Amino acid sequence: MKAKLLLIDDDVDFVRITKSFLESAGFDVDVAYDGGEGLEKARKDKPDLIFLDYMMLRPTEGAFVAQELKDDPQLKEVPILLLTAISSVHPWWGVQKDDRYLPVDVFIDKPVKPERLVEEIKRLLKQ
């Protein structure tokens, strides 16, 4: 059975390329282009892993979505892999790969090599 992934990101080109690569690597990938759509799809389909962008319609939308996912009893155990083009040590959000501030399992800066994504997916799904 293929692992179900949900990719929540407003960058259409990134979504298209990443979805294509992940599907060719054997995953079932659904996409959402903003946090509201992502939450709706996550609640409906319960993916095995969620990719989440930080900045979408609002500059901190990813933080809101991550908290909503972790507060949902049906989704709180689903791993979240945060992908963002803003450095993980950016001072304005006070996060330095520390889940006390942002409830995600992995924080990866864009750009990211597709092979790294596959490694992280496999690692997170084995936990």
C-alpha positions as CSV (number, residue, x, y, z in Angstrom):
1,M,0.0,0.0,0.0
2,K,1.3,3.4,-0.9
3,A,1.9,6.0,1.7
4,K,-0.6,9.0,1.4
5,L,1.1,12.4,1.5
6,L,-0.5,15.8,1.6
7,L,1.5,18.7,0.2
8,I,0.2,22.1,1.4
9,D,2.0,24.9,-0.5
10,D,0.9,28.0,-2.5
11,D,3.9,27.8,-4.9
12,V,2.3,26.1,-8.0
13,D,5.6,25.3,-9.6
14,F,7.1,23.8,-6.4
15,V,3.9,21.7,-5.9
16,R,3.9,20.4,-9.5
17,I,7.5,19.4,-9.5
18,T,7.5,17.9,-6.0
19,K,4.3,16.0,-6.6
20,S,5.6,14.5,-9.8
21,F,8.9,13.5,-8.1
22,L,7.2,12.0,-5.1
23,E,4.7,10.0,-7.2
24,S,7.6,8.6,-9.3
25,A,9.1,7.5,-6.0
26,G,6.0,5.5,-5.2
27,F,3.9,7.8,-3.0
28,D,0.3,8.8,-3.4
29,V,0.3,12.6,-3.3
30,D,-2.6,15.0,-2.8
31,V,-2.1,18.8,-2.9
32,A,-3.7,21.9,-1.3
33,Y,-2.7,25.4,-2.2
34,D,-3.5,27.1,1.1
35,G,-4.0,26.3,4.8
36,G,-7.8,26.1,4.8
37,E,-7.9,23.7,1.9
38,G,-5.1,21.7,3.5
39,L,-6.9,21.3,6.8
40,E,-10.1,20.3,5.0
41,K,-8.2,17.6,2.9
42,A,-6.3,16.4,6.0
43,R,-9.5,15.9,8.0
44,K,-11.2,14.2,5.1
45,D,-8.4,11.9,3.9
46,K,-6.1,11.5,7.0
47,P,-2.7,11.4,5.2
48,D,0.2,9.4,6.5
49,L,2.4,12.6,6.3
50,I,1.9,16.3,5.7
51,F,4.3,18.6,3.9
52,L,3.5,22.2,5.0
53,D,4.8,25.5,3.7
54,Y,5.2,28.3,6.3
55,M,4.2,31.4,4.3
56,M,1.1,31.2,2.1
57,L,-1.9,33.5,2.1
58,R,-0.7,34.9,5.4
59,P,2.9,35.2,6.5
60,T,2.4,32.8,9.4
61,E,-0.2,30.5,7.9
62,G,1.9,27.4,8.3
63,A,2.2,27.9,12.1
64,F,-1.6,28.2,12.4
65,V,-2.1,25.1,10.2
66,A,0.5,23.1,12.2
67,Q,-1.2,24.0,15.5
68,E,-4.7,23.1,14.1
69,L,-3.4,19.7,12.9
70,K,-1.7,18.9,16.2
71,D,-4.8,20.0,18.2
72,D,-7.1,17.6,16.1
73,P,-7.4,14.2,17.9
74,Q,-7.7,12.5,14.5
75,L,-4.5,14.1,13.1
76,K,-2.2,14.8,16.0
77,E,0.0,11.8,15.3
78,V,0.4,12.6,11.6
79,P,4.0,13.8,11.0
80,I,4.4,17.3,9.7
81,L,7.4,18.2,7.5
82,L,7.7,22.0,7.3
83,L,9.3,23.3,4.1
84,T,10.0,26.9,3.7
85,A,12.1,29.3,1.7
86,I,12.7,31.4,4.8
87,S,15.6,30.2,6.8
88,S,14.8,28.0,9.8
89,V,16.9,30.4,12.0
90,H,15.0,33.5,10.8
91,P,14.8,35.7,13.9
92,W,11.3,37.1,13.5
93,W,9.6,33.8,14.4
94,G,11.9,32.7,17.1
95,V,12.2,29.2,15.8
96,Q,15.5,27.4,15.6
97,K,14.3,23.9,14.8
98,D,12.7,23.8,18.2
99,D,9.2,22.3,18.5
100,R,8.4,24.3,21.6
101,Y,7.4,27.1,19.2
102,L,6.2,25.3,16.1
103,P,4.6,21.8,16.4
104,V,6.3,20.1,13.4
105,D,8.4,17.0,13.2
106,V,11.0,18.2,10.7
107,F,12.0,21.6,9.5
108,I,13.6,21.8,6.0
109,D,14.7,24.9,4.2
110,K,13.9,25.3,0.5
111,P,15.4,24.6,-1.9
112,V,15.7,20.9,-1.0
113,K,17.0,18.0,-3.0
114,P,14.2,15.6,-3.8
115,E,16.2,12.7,-2.5
116,R,16.3,14.4,0.9
117,L,12.5,14.5,1.0
118,V,12.3,10.8,0.3
119,E,14.8,10.1,3.1
120,E,12.8,12.2,5.5
121,I,9.5,10.6,4.5
122,K,10.9,7.1,5.0
123,R,12.4,8.1,8.4
124,L,9.2,9.8,9.6
125,L,6.9,6.9,8.5
126,K,9.1,4.4,10.4
127,Q,8.7,6.2,13.7
